[in-house]
Amino acid sequence: MRDLDLGDGIIVPANLLRAATSRAGGPGGQNVNKVETRVTIEVDVDALPLPDERKVRIRERLAGRINKAGVLRVTSQAERSQVANRDRALARMEELLSDAIAEQAKRRATRISKSQKQRRLEEKKRRAQTKKLRSADYAD
């Protein structure tokens, strides 16, 4: 298994990751009944080489994927081979962790300009007038 690169020089060593295999469903013919192609990658959030505030951010943003023991789990069974599923699961784990630790930009409040409000109201009046002219009261 390979290390996970989360960006900003943050590397999660492979020895912190655990991989488990099991039989997967789906296409694959007789292969499905014989070979364990589903791969589950697990990592303990507390063991990650990150500052505490980033670990808290991971727990908040990935709460649905972390169990009570604090283990983040990603499963892949889309491919027919175990190696391809392992690569896919590792890539997904890397993506989830890097997105979770990224700091989101603060939202800047903006205002709608007077001219935009005016245009919107005028368009609403035009639309209302069009509908009014189509109604039964004005029909010939």
ChimeraX attribute file (.defattr): number of C-alpha atoms within 10 A of each C-alpha:
attribute: neighborCount
match mode: 1-to-1
recipient: residues
	/A:1	13
	/A:2	11
	/A:3	14
	/A:4	19
	/A:5	16
	/A:6	19
	/A:7	13
	/A:8	8
	/A:9	7
	/A:10	13
	/A:11	15
	/A:12	20
	/A:13	14
	/A:14	12
	/A:15	10
	/A:16	14
	/A:17	20
	/A:18	13
	/A:19	16
	/A:20	13
	/A:21	18
	/A:22	13
	/A:23	15
	/A:24	22
	/A:25	15
	/A:26	10
	/A:27	11
	/A:28	14
	/A:29	10
	/A:30	8
	/A:31	14
	/A:32	17
	/A:33	11
	/A:34	10
	/A:35	16
	/A:36	18
	/A:37	26
	/A:38	25
	/A:39	27
	/A:40	19
	/A:41	20
	/A:42	20
	/A:43	21
	/A:44	16
	/A:45	19
	/A:46	15
	/A:47	13
	/A:48	17
	/A:49	14
	/A:50	14
	/A:51	9
	/A:52	11
	/A:53	10
	/A:54	17
	/A:55	19
	/A:56	15
	/A:57	16
	/A:58	21
	/A:59	21
	/A:60	12
	/A:61	16
	/A:62	15
	/A:63	13
	/A:64	9
	/A:65	12
	/A:66	20
	/A:67	12
	/A:68	7
	/A:69	9
	/A:70	15
	/A:71	17
	/A:72	23
	/A:73	18
	/A:74	21
	/A:75	20
	/A:76	21
	/A:77	23
	/A:78	18
	/A:79	17
	/A:80	20
	/A:81	17
	/A:82	21
	/A:83	14
	/A:84	17
	/A:85	21
	/A:86	25
	/A:87	15
	/A:88	19
	/A:89	24
	/A:90	25
	/A:91	14
	/A:92	16
	/A:93	21
	/A:94	19
	/A:95	14
	/A:96	17
	/A:97	23
	/A:98	18
	/A:99	16
	/A:100	20
	/A:101	19
	/A:102	14
	/A:103	10
	/A:104	8
	/A:105	6
	/A:106	6
	/A:107	6
	/A:108	5
	/A:109	5
	/A:110	6
	/A:111	5
	/A:112	7
	/A:113	8
	/A:114	9
	/A:115	9
	/A:116	10
	/A:117	11
	/A:118	11
	/A:119	11
	/A:120	12
	/A:121	12
	/A:122	12
	/A:123	12
	/A:124	12
	/A:125	12
	/A:126	12
	/A:127	11
	/A:128	12
	/A:129	11
	/A:130	11
	/A:131	10
	/A:132	12
	/A:133	11
	/A:134	11
	/A:135	9
	/A:136	8
	/A:137	8
	/A:138	8
	/A:139	7
	/A:140	4
